[in-house]
């Protein structure tokens, strides 16, 4: 066992050098890892975990937490005799987990950016942003007219969350010539904890199970499920996963899913314009039907009910994680989907 631990600690510098190389060789990562090796890894994981109705990865997290607490208690009782051994074993475990993480999914952080694969120009100006937001508002309003009896009423998603998951899985279509794997979704066993943490979903990078917080409103559940499935495709960047969630939901045949997708894109484009021109953003959002605003208010009310003093610190930790994995904007990278939405809108018509 000691020899294995020595080996794992010894390869830490090699892992660091490999990641440095990966950051500068995105085309090689794209061709050899993301398109060839990763699909094989995912399909093997899917074979074992898809048909387990609960999250196996969540149980691994629970076991890890219990093991860590037990080890910590034992260390406190025997600090002098155990500290060196625990530090030695801890470094070995960190090395092993990091190695598995990178090989099973993490190297996707260094693949070719999606905008290059799509030949999208990510530069845009306020006029282009305004035009895109206007189109999103118009389309979302039309969908609201179709799905709600009155302008002042929010759209009620008529499906259970299990049904939503099945619908998203069935119609999850995005660049089939590039992505040849079929994602799947599960509800998190720790949804209440997730709510207090402020998270809608996550991908377990060890089992490659995608999870959604089952407590969130169905209006948000739709795009969250699509976002997490995008991660299963090997899309690591949050702005790209957001864009794929937008793309797949607005192109879904079901109008309720389309409504969630267009509202999702609208929210981010509005927030971006608000930073540039508050007056114009307010003028445009005033054109939105009151019922749609109530959908957004229901979303805000849900998260407000779970606010707590620890959430900001958890978000800061996640921000550092994203930055450590090459996403310079950190948690703000979610908002960078706007550039992809604008680029998409230049070549495509928004319709219902």
ABEGO torsion letter per residue (X at the ends): XAAAAAAAAAAAAAAAAAAAAAAABAAAAAAAAAAAAAAAAAAAAAAAAAABABBAAAAAAAAAAAAAAAAAAAAAABAAAAAAAAAAAAAAAAAAAAAAAAAAAAAAAABBBAAAAAGBBABBBAAAAAAAAAAAAAAAAAAAAAABABAABBBBBABBAAAAAAAAAAABBBGAAABABBBBBBBBAAAAAAAAAGBABBBBAAAGBBBBBAABBAAAAAAAAAAAAAAAAGBABAAAAAAAAAAAAAABABAAAAAAAAAAAAAAAAAAAAAABAAAAAAAAAABBAAAAAAAAAAAAAAAAABBAAAAAAAAAAAAAAAAAGBAAEAAAAAAAAAAAAAAAAABBBBX
